[in-house]
Amino acid sequence: MSYLLVLVAAAAWASIGIPAEKLFTIGLEPKEVIWFRAAVCFSAMTLITIIFNRPRLKIALRDVPLFCLYGFVSVALFYYAYLNTIDKTGVAMAVILLYTAPAMVVLLSRFIFHEAINTKKILCIILTVTGCFLVVKGYDTANLILNMSGILLGLLAGFCFAMYSIFGKKTSAHHHPWTVIIYTQGFALLFLSILHFPAGVFTAQHQSAVWHYLLYIGLVPTLLAYLCYTTALKKIEAGLASIIATLEPVMAVFFAYIFLGQVLDPIQTLGAALVIAAVITVQLPGRAGFFKHGLRQGKSPNINKQPAQITSEYGVYTTQSNRWEKTRL
């Protein structure tokens, strides 16, 4: 069920491209869309919680700095860094840099949550990065604009995106996903309002379609997506969730094919297949891996502290002595 929630989150995130493109065509700026994305999500989630479960609005005073940092880094700063990366390097390079995030999550989770780094995770990260590269046509130099400031902003966006999984895993252990979303989006909205308040959007005579698109972006790719992803983090490793979430650009291309008539070329199809293969592989059962325990004093990480024993009428067999002890029962 948790894996399915991450897939729903990825699909919801992927659906933001079409309404956002419509809004940009109408004349709204990205920073205005970002503000409404946080505002609609925060307002809707707060209203739902007040009506159905008001106690979920309560958090301990000691948790306020964590939620403040969460909202600033993983929402406000992420939105800013990612949009400016697109502006400086183009969409393809921005997506490639963004999806360095799973590798960062796996590495950070090893030290913060003691999650294993195994061969399966490493293989899946390689597959997802390669697949995303092919899906967004990273091989086409016409799609790439290389400059140092853009690359650094892209890596910052990847780090902020990775930290959403880290913060989400940390906060979801003690708080309901509704609470997490309310405070992260609330603090993000505060920071975004300081940077830019879109007063012009309220005073302009926009058609009703504009408000429909803004509501959709706030409710589906934001509220629904983050609710599903945060809920999943309560049950599965942050590293696994971040790898599965890389299905987002594949779904975005698929939605563009369905709704906009854009066609995938064979190389893009291969990239999509690699990402899908990684998502399937990461969900298969497997051993914890070499890095779970680590090498200490030259000992194998697979050696148990206590030798295994098998008891029968003939005596006791231990893995330590590798023989039957002639002890009659």
C-alpha positions in Angstrom: 0.0 0.0 0.0 2.8 2.4 0.8 4.5 1.9 -2.6 1.1 2.6 -4.2 0.9 5.9 -2.3 4.3 7.0 -3.6 3.2 6.1 -7.2 0.0 8.2 -6.7 2.2 11.1 -5.4 4.5 10.8 -8.5 1.5 10.8 -10.8 0.0 13.8 -9.1 3.4 15.7 -9.2 3.7 14.8 -12.9 0.3 16.3 -13.7 1.3 19.9 -12.7 3.0 20.6 -16.1 -0.2 20.9 -18.2 -2.2 23.4 -16.0 1.1 25.3 -15.2 1.8 25.7 -18.9 -1.8 27.0 -19.5 -1.3 29.6 -16.7 2.1 30.7 -18.1 0.5 31.1 -21.5 -2.2 33.3 -20.0 0.4 35.5 -18.5 1.0 34.4 -14.9 4.6 34.3 -13.7 6.1 31.1 -12.1 6.5 32.9 -8.7 2.8 33.7 -8.7 1.9 30.1 -9.4 4.2 28.9 -6.7 2.6 31.2 -4.2 -0.9 30.0 -5.0 0.3 26.4 -4.9 1.3 26.8 -1.3 -1.7 29.0 -0.4 -4.4 26.7 -1.7 -2.8 23.6 -0.2 -2.3 25.3 3.2 -5.9 26.8 3.3 -7.6 23.6 2.2 -5.7 21.3 4.6 -6.2 23.7 7.5 -10.0 23.9 6.8 -10.3 20.1 6.5 -8.4 19.7 9.8 -10.5 22.3 11.6 -13.7 20.6 10.5 -12.8 17.0 11.1 -9.9 16.7 13.6 -8.9 20.0 15.2 -6.4 18.4 17.7 -4.1 17.7 14.7 -3.4 21.4 14.6 -1.5 21.1 17.8 2.3 20.7 17.9 4.9 21.0 20.6 6.8 24.3 20.8 10.0 22.4 20.4 8.9 21.1 17.0 8.3 24.6 15.5 11.9 25.2 14.4 12.0 21.8 12.6 8.8 22.6 10.7 10.0 26.1 10.0 13.2 24.7 8.5 11.2 22.0 6.7 9.0 24.5 5.0 11.8 26.9 4.1 14.3 24.3 2.7 12.0 21.6 1.1 9.2 23.8 -0.2 10.1 27.6 -0.5 13.8 27.2 -1.3 13.1 24.2 -3.5 10.5 26.0 -5.6 12.9 29.0 -6.0 16.0 26.9 -6.9 14.2 24.6 -9.3 12.4 27.4 -11.3 15.6 29.4 -11.6 17.5 26.3 -12.7 14.9 25.9 -15.5 15.4 29.5 -16.4 19.3 29.2 -16.5 19.8 25.7 -17.9 16.5 24.6 -19.6 14.0 22.0 -18.5 16.1 18.9 -19.5 19.2 19.9 -17.4 17.0 21.0 -14.5 15.3 17.6 -14.4 18.6 15.8 -14.6 20.1 17.8 -11.7 16.9 17.5 -9.7 17.0 13.7 -9.9 20.3 13.5 -8.2 18.0 13.6 -5.2 17.5 9.8 -4.8 21.3 9.3 -4.4 21.4 12.1 -1.8 18.4 10.6 0.1 20.0 7.1 0.1 23.3 8.5 1.4 21.7 10.8 4.0 19.3 8.1 5.2 22.3 5.8 5.8 23.7 8.2 8.4 20.4 9.6 9.8 18.1 6.6 9.8 20.7 3.8 9.5 19.0 2.6 6.3 21.0 0.0 4.4 22.9 0.9 1.2 22.8 -2.3 -0.9 23.5 -3.3 -4.4 19.8 -3.1 -5.4 19.6 0.5 -4.3 22.8 1.5 -6.1 21.6 -0.3 -9.3 18.2 1.4 -9.1 19.7 4.8 -8.7 21.9 4.3 -11.8 18.8 3.1 -13.7 16.7 6.1 -12.6 19.3 8.7 -13.3 20.0 7.2 -16.7 16.3 6.8 -17.5 15.5 10.4 -16.5 18.4 11.6 -18.7 17.0 9.8 -21.7 13.4 10.8 -21.0 14.1 14.5 -20.9 16.5 14.2 -24.0 19.6 15.0 -22.0 21.6 13.6 -24.9 20.4 16.4 -27.2 22.8 19.3 -26.7 20.2 21.7 -28.0 18.2 21.1 -24.8 21.1 21.8 -22.5 22.4 25.2 -21.4 25.5 24.7 -19.2 26.6 27.4 -16.8 28.0 27.2 -13.3 25.3 29.2 -11.5 22.6 27.1 -13.2 24.3 23.8 -12.3 24.8 24.9 -8.6 21.1 26.0 -8.4 20.1 22.6 -9.9 22.1 20.7 -7.3 20.6 22.9 -4.6 17.1 22.0 -5.9 18.1 18.3 -5.8 19.3 18.7 -2.3 16.1 20.5 -1.2 14.0 17.8 -2.9 16.1 15.1 -1.1 15.6 16.9 2.2 11.8 16.6 1.8 12.1 12.9 2.2 14.5 13.3 5.2 12.3 15.9 7.0 9.2 13.9 6.0 10.6 10.7 7.5 11.6 12.6 10.7 8.3 14.4 11.3 5.9 11.6 10.2 7.3 9.4 12.9 5.6 11.6 15.6 3.0 13.6 13.6 0.0 12.9 11.4 0.6 13.6 7.7 -2.1 16.3 7.9 -0.2 18.1 10.6 3.1 17.8 8.6 1.5 19.3 5.5 -0.2 22.2 7.3 2.9 23.4 9.0 5.4 22.9 6.1 3.1 24.6 3.6 2.2 27.3 6.2 5.8 28.2 6.8 6.6 28.0 3.1 3.7 30.3 2.3 5.1 32.8 4.9 8.5 32.8 3.3 7.1 33.0 -0.3 4.9 35.9 0.8 7.9 37.8 2.0 9.7 37.2 -1.3 6.7 38.0 -3.5 3.0 38.5 -2.8 0.9 38.2 -6.0 -1.4 41.1 -5.4 -1.8 41.7 -9.1 -3.4 38.3 -9.7 -6.2 39.2 -7.3 -6.9 42.6 -8.9 -6.7 41.4 -12.5 -9.8 40.4 -14.3 -8.9 36.8 -15.0 -11.3 34.2 -16.5 -12.6 31.5 -14.2 -10.3 29.0 -15.9 -7.3 30.6 -14.3 -8.8 30.0 -10.8 -9.7 26.4 -11.8 -6.1 25.8 -12.8 -4.7 27.3 -9.6 -7.1 25.3 -7.5 -6.0 22.1 -9.3 -2.3 22.8 -8.8 -2.9 23.5 -5.1 -5.1 20.4 -4.5 -3.7 17.6 -6.7 0.1 18.1 -7.4 0.5 19.6 -3.9 -2.0 18.6 -1.3 -2.7 15.1 -2.6 0.8 14.4 -3.7 2.4 15.4 -0.4 -0.3 13.7 1.7 0.4 10.4 -0.1 4.1 10.7 0.0 4.3 11.8 3.7 1.9 8.9 4.6 4.1 6.4 2.8 7.2 7.7 4.6 5.8 6.3 7.9 6.0 2.8 6.5 8.9 2.6 4.0 12.5 3.8 3.9 13.1 7.3 2.6 15.6 6.0 0.1 13.2 3.6 -1.5 10.4 6.2 -1.6 12.7 8.7 -3.4 13.7 6.1 -6.0 10.0 5.2 -6.7 9.2 8.9 -7.0 11.5 9.2 -10.0 8.6 7.9 -12.0 7.4 11.5 -12.1 9.1 12.6 -15.3 8.1 9.4 -17.0 4.4 10.1 -16.1 4.8 13.8 -17.1 5.9 12.7 -20.6 3.0 10.2 -20.7 0.5 12.9 -19.8 2.0 15.2 -22.4 1.4 12.4 -24.9 -2.2 11.8 -23.8 -3.3 15.5 -23.5 -1.0 17.4 -25.7 -0.2 14.9 -28.4 3.5 15.0 -27.9 5.2 11.8 -29.1 8.0 9.9 -27.4 10.9 8.9 -29.6 12.5 5.4 -29.1 15.3 6.7 -26.9 12.8 8.4 -24.6 10.8 5.2 -24.5 14.0 3.3 -23.5 14.5 5.8 -20.7 11.0 5.4 -19.4 11.5 1.6 -19.4 14.7 2.0 -17.3 12.9 4.1 -14.7 10.0 1.6 -14.6 12.4 -1.3 -14.2 14.1 0.5 -11.3 10.7 1.2 -9.6 9.8 -2.5 -9.9 13.2 -3.7 -8.8 13.4 -1.6 -5.7 10.1 -3.1 -4.5 11.4 -6.7 -4.8 12.4 -8.4 -1.5 16.1 -8.6 -0.9 18.9 -8.8 1.6 19.9 -5.7 3.6 23.3 -5.4 2.1 26.9 -4.9 2.9 26.6 -1.3 4.2 23.9 -2.0 6.8 26.4 -3.0 9.5 29.6 -1.8 8.1 33.1 -3.3 8.5 34.5 -3.1 12.0 37.9 -4.2 13.0 38.3 -6.3 9.8 35.3 -8.5 10.6 32.6 -9.4 8.1 29.4 -7.5 8.5 27.4 -10.7 8.2 28.9 -12.3 11.3 26.3 -12.6 14.1 27.3 -11.6 17.6 25.8 -14.9 18.9 26.5 -18.2 17.2 23.5 -20.0 15.9 22.5 -23.3 17.7 20.6 -26.3 16.6 19.4 -28.6 19.4 18.4 -32.2 18.9 18.4 -35.6 20.7 22.0 -36.0 19.6 23.3 -32.9 21.2 23.9 -29.3 20.3 25.4 -28.0 16.9 26.9 -24.5 16.8 28.1 -22.5 13.9 31.0 -21.3 16.0 32.5 -24.8 16.4 31.1 -26.1 13.2 30.4 -29.5 14.7 28.1 -31.4 17.0 28.9 -31.3 20.7 28.4 -34.8 22.1 26.0 -33.7 24.8 23.2 -36.1 25.4 19.9 -34.5 26.3 
